[in-house]
Amino acid sequence: KAFVIHWVRLDQYATAEEAYEDGKKCLDILLSRVQDVDT
């Protein structure tokens, strides 16, 4: 089990909702990369 924190700079987005959605997208990309790694 792992926990991941992704910091989002709010000053780069027009709204907090936009920052949240972009942050979720980045975490989804990271998750897909981690799941593709064979251990």
N, CA, C and O atoms as a GROMACS GRO file, in nm:
protein
  156
    1LYS      N    1   0.085  -0.118   0.000
    1LYS     CA    2   0.000   0.000   0.000
    1LYS      C    3   0.089   0.124   0.000
    1LYS      O    4   0.189   0.130   0.071
    2ALA      N    5   0.051   0.220  -0.080
    2ALA     CA    6   0.129   0.344  -0.089
    2ALA      C    7   0.036   0.464  -0.090
    2ALA      O    8  -0.077   0.458  -0.140
    3PHE      N    9   0.085   0.571  -0.035
    3PHE     CA   10   0.012   0.698  -0.037
    3PHE      C   11   0.096   0.798  -0.115
    3PHE      O   12   0.218   0.805  -0.097
    4VAL      N   13   0.031   0.874  -0.200
    4VAL     CA   14   0.102   0.971  -0.284
    4VAL      C   15   0.040   1.109  -0.264
    4VAL      O   16  -0.082   1.124  -0.263
    5ILE      N   17   0.125   1.207  -0.250
    5ILE     CA   18   0.080   1.346  -0.242
    5ILE      C   19   0.133   1.419  -0.364
    5ILE      O   20   0.252   1.412  -0.395
    6HIS      N   21   0.046   1.489  -0.432
    6HIS     CA   22   0.086   1.567  -0.550
    6HIS      C   23   0.052   1.712  -0.522
    6HIS      O   24  -0.064   1.749  -0.508
    7TRP      N   25   0.155   1.795  -0.514
    7TRP     CA   26   0.134   1.937  -0.488
    7TRP      C   27   0.094   2.007  -0.616
    7TRP      O   28   0.151   1.983  -0.722
    8VAL      N   29  -0.005   2.095  -0.605
    8VAL     CA   30  -0.052   2.173  -0.719
    8VAL      C   31  -0.040   2.320  -0.683
    8VAL      O   32  -0.088   2.364  -0.579
    9ARG      N   33   0.025   2.396  -0.769
    9ARG     CA   34   0.040   2.541  -0.745
    9ARG      C   35  -0.087   2.611  -0.793
    9ARG      O   36  -0.114   2.617  -0.913
   10LEU      N   37  -0.162   2.664  -0.699
   10LEU     CA   38  -0.290   2.726  -0.732
   10LEU      C   39  -0.275   2.852  -0.816
   10LEU      O   40  -0.367   2.888  -0.889
   11ASP      N   41  -0.160   2.919  -0.807
   11ASP     CA   42  -0.142   3.041  -0.885
   11ASP      C   43  -0.128   3.016  -1.035
   11ASP      O   44  -0.128   3.110  -1.114
   12GLN      N   45  -0.117   2.889  -1.074
   12GLN     CA   46  -0.105   2.855  -1.215
   12GLN      C   47  -0.240   2.822  -1.278
   12GLN      O   48  -0.245   2.790  -1.397
   13TYR      N   49  -0.348   2.830  -1.201
   13TYR     CA   50  -0.481   2.793  -1.249
   13TYR      C   51  -0.579   2.906  -1.222
   13TYR      O   52  -0.562   2.985  -1.129
   14ALA      N   53  -0.683   2.912  -1.304
   14ALA     CA   54  -0.785   3.015  -1.289
   14ALA      C   55  -0.873   2.989  -1.167
   14ALA      O   56  -0.916   3.082  -1.099
   15THR      N   57  -0.899   2.859  -1.139
   15THR     CA   58  -0.985   2.824  -1.026
   15THR      C   59  -0.926   2.706  -0.951
   15THR      O   60  -0.841   2.633  -1.004
   16ALA      N   61  -0.969   2.689  -0.828
   16ALA     CA   62  -0.925   2.574  -0.749
   16ALA      C   63  -0.976   2.444  -0.810
   16ALA      O   64  -0.908   2.342  -0.804
   17GLU      N   65  -1.095   2.448  -0.868
   17GLU     CA   66  -1.150   2.328  -0.932
   17GLU      C   67  -1.064   2.283  -1.049
   17GLU      O   68  -1.042   2.163  -1.069
   18GLU      N   69  -1.016   2.378  -1.128
   18GLU     CA   70  -0.928   2.347  -1.241
   18GLU      C   71  -0.798   2.284  -1.190
   18GLU      O   72  -0.749   2.188  -1.248
   19ALA      N   73  -0.743   2.338  -1.084
   19ALA     CA   74  -0.621   2.283  -1.025
   19ALA      C   75  -0.645   2.142  -0.974
   19ALA      O   76  -0.561   2.054  -0.993
   20TYR      N   77  -0.759   2.120  -0.910
   20TYR     CA   78  -0.794   1.988  -0.857
   20TYR      C   79  -0.804   1.886  -0.970
   20TYR      O   80  -0.749   1.776  -0.960
   21GLU      N   81  -0.875   1.921  -1.076
   21GLU     CA   82  -0.893   1.828  -1.188
   21GLU      C   83  -0.759   1.796  -1.255
   21GLU      O   84  -0.734   1.681  -1.290
   22ASP      N   85  -0.673   1.896  -1.272
   22ASP     CA   86  -0.542   1.872  -1.332
   22ASP      C   87  -0.456   1.786  -1.240
   22ASP      O   88  -0.383   1.698  -1.287
   23GLY      N   89  -0.465   1.809  -1.110
   23GLY     CA   90  -0.391   1.727  -1.015
   23GLY      C   91  -0.435   1.582  -1.020
   23GLY      O   92  -0.352   1.491  -1.014
   24LYS      N   93  -0.566   1.559  -1.030
   24LYS     CA   94  -0.617   1.422  -1.041
   24LYS      C   95  -0.567   1.356  -1.169
   24LYS      O   96  -0.533   1.237  -1.169
   25LYS      N   97  -0.561   1.434  -1.278
   25LYS     CA   98  -0.512   1.379  -1.404
   25LYS      C   99  -0.366   1.337  -1.392
   25LYS      O  100  -0.327   1.231  -1.440
   26CYS      N  101  -0.286   1.421  -1.327
   26CYS     CA  102  -0.144   1.388  -1.307
   26CYS      C  103  -0.127   1.263  -1.222
   26CYS      O  104  -0.040   1.180  -1.249
   27LEU      N  105  -0.209   1.250  -1.118
   27LEU     CA  106  -0.201   1.131  -1.034
   27LEU      C  107  -0.244   1.006  -1.110
   27LEU      O  108  -0.186   0.899  -1.090
   28ASP      N  109  -0.344   1.018  -1.197
   28ASP     CA  110  -0.386   0.903  -1.279
   28ASP      C  111  -0.273   0.859  -1.371
   28ASP      O  112  -0.251   0.739  -1.390
   29ILE      N  113  -0.201   0.954  -1.428
   29ILE     CA  114  -0.087   0.922  -1.515
   29ILE      C  115   0.021   0.850  -1.435
   29ILE      O  116   0.076   0.749  -1.480
   30LEU      N  117   0.052   0.902  -1.317
   30LEU     CA  118   0.152   0.839  -1.231
   30LEU      C  119   0.109   0.698  -1.193
   30LEU      O  120   0.190   0.605  -1.196
   31LEU      N  121  -0.017   0.681  -1.157
   31LEU     CA  122  -0.068   0.550  -1.118
   31LEU      C  123  -0.056   0.450  -1.233
   31LEU      O  124  -0.017   0.335  -1.211
   32SER      N  125  -0.087   0.493  -1.354
   32SER     CA  126  -0.077   0.402  -1.468
   32SER      C  127   0.068   0.362  -1.494
   32SER      O  128   0.094   0.248  -1.534
   33ARG      N  129   0.162   0.453  -1.470
   33ARG     CA  130   0.304   0.419  -1.487
   33ARG      C  131   0.349   0.320  -1.381
   33ARG      O  132   0.422   0.226  -1.410
   34VAL      N  133   0.306   0.342  -1.258
   34VAL     CA  134   0.346   0.254  -1.148
   34VAL      C  135   0.288   0.114  -1.167
   34VAL      O  136   0.356   0.015  -1.141
   35GLN      N  137   0.164   0.106  -1.212
   35GLN     CA  138   0.100  -0.024  -1.231
   35GLN      C  139   0.162  -0.103  -1.345
   35GLN      O  140   0.154  -0.225  -1.346
   36ASP      N  141   0.224  -0.035  -1.440
   36ASP     CA  142   0.286  -0.103  -1.554
   36ASP      C  143   0.424  -0.159  -1.522
   36ASP      O  144   0.480  -0.233  -1.603
   37VAL      N  145   0.480  -0.125  -1.406
   37VAL     CA  146   0.614  -0.170  -1.369
   37VAL      C  147   0.607  -0.312  -1.314
   37VAL      O  148   0.529  -0.340  -1.224
   38ASP      N  149   0.688  -0.400  -1.369
   38ASP     CA  150   0.696  -0.537  -1.320
   38ASP      C  151   0.794  -0.542  -1.204
   38ASP      O  152   0.905  -0.491  -1.214
   39THR      N  153   0.751  -0.605  -1.094
   39THR     CA  154   0.841  -0.618  -0.979
   39THR      C  155   0.882  -0.761  -0.959
   39THR      O  156   0.957  -0.792  -0.867
   0.00000   0.00000   0.00000
